[in-house]
Amino acid sequence: MKTVALYRPFGVELGDFRRHMEDFFDYPLGGLTGEKAPLVDVRENENSYLIEAELPGFDEKDIQVHVDKGTLTIESVSEEKKDQDEKNFLIRERSKISFCRSFQLPDNADAEQISAVFKNGVLSLEVKKLEEAAGRRMIQINA
């Protein structure tokens, strides 16, 4: 594989069906927890792959990025509490937002050389490419 691809363990059909249902009802499937995948851009340049995820309202301490067996995962659970200062409150609201996005890294991605920066609600990841192996090489045969 030569490019970063979305990781879809349940196949394309289920993911597309879920997206169509979310668009139709204008509501994220996944319950009242607000499970909604962030918008992500993936670019490639000569030396690396660049992944940018829009995460407005999140703190960098709420975001986790990890690599396991060639799959890069970005995930978070953020809980927001709005409390009245009074002991006998009449209104108390909470919202919980979680997401998980995974990407299958290409064979030439260096899983040991990934950097992450979170600024202004955007998580930017840079995945360095491995140096290309030299093409054909002659092997000397000894007698």
N, C-alpha and C positions, 0 to 999 in steps of 0.2 A: 504494500500500500504506500502511495506517495503523497497523501494529503490527510489533513485532519478531518475526521468524519464524526458526525453525531453518533453516540453509542445508543443503540435502541435494542435492549435485550428482548423485548416482546415483538419485535418486527415492525416494519413500516406501517402496516395496516392498522394496528391498534393505536399507534401514536397519531396517525392522521385522523382516525376516527375520534379520538379524544380531543384533538385540536378543533375539528369541525363542530363537535358538541359544545365546546367552550365558546367558540365564536357564535354559534346559534343562540345559546342562552345568555351570552355576555356575562358568564360567571365561571370561575375556575372550578373544574372538577377536582375533587380531593377534599370536599367538605367545607366546613366553615372556617377551617384554619387558614385559608387563603393560600393554598399551595398553587403557585403560578411560576412558571419558569421565566427567568429574566431574558431580555433580548441580548443576543450575543453576535458579535462580528468576528469572523476568522479571516486573517490575511496571511500571506506568505511573502517573504522577501528572500534574498539570496542566502542569508545566514540563519534565519529563524522563522518560526510561526508565531503570529501575534493574535492573541485572543482577548477581546474586550467585552466585558459584561456590564450592562447597565444595572446598578443596584441602588437606586435612590431610597433613602430612608434606612439603609443598613449602616452599621459600624464595622470597621475592619475586624474588630474582636468577635463579631458574630459570624464571620465568613471563614469557612475551612476549604482549603485546596489540597488535594492529595492525588498521588499517582499510584496505581496498583495494576501490575501486569499489562502495562501499555495503555491503560485507561485513565485519563485525567478527569477528576471530578471536582466540581465547585458546588458547595452546599452551604446552607445556613438555616438557622431557626432564630427568628427575632421576635421577642415578645414585648409589646408595648403596653404600658399600664397608664391609665388615666384615673386618678383617684381624687376624690374630694377630701379636703383636710379634716372634715368633721368625722367624729367617731360613728355617728348614726347616719351614714350617708344614704341618700336616696338614689343616687346614680353612681354606678361604678362600671367602667367599660374597659375591656381588654381586647386586644387583637393579637393574633399569632400568625406570622407569615413564615412559611418555610418553602424551600425549593431545593432541587438537586438536578444539576446538569452534568452529563458525562460526555466525553469526547474520546474516541479511539485515536490514539496517536499513530502517525505513520512510522514505518520501520526506521527512517532516518532521523527521528526525533531523539534528542538526548534527554532522557528522563532525569538525569542528574544535574542538568543545566536549565532549570526553570526559575525565572524570577517573577515576582508579583509586586505590583504597586496599586494601592487603593487611594484615589484622589477624586474629590467632587462627585462621589457616588458612582464612579466607574472603576471597575477592577480590570487592570491591564496585566496580562500574563505574556511573557516571552519565553518560548520554548526553543532553545538552540538546536540547530541541526548538527548531526554527526558529520564529521568530515567524510566526504565521499571516498570510498575505497578506490584505489587505482584500478583502471580497467584491466585489460588482459596483461598478464605477466608471464614471462617465459620461465620455466623451471629447468634448471640445469640437471642433466642426468649424469651421475657418476658411475664409472665402470669399476 
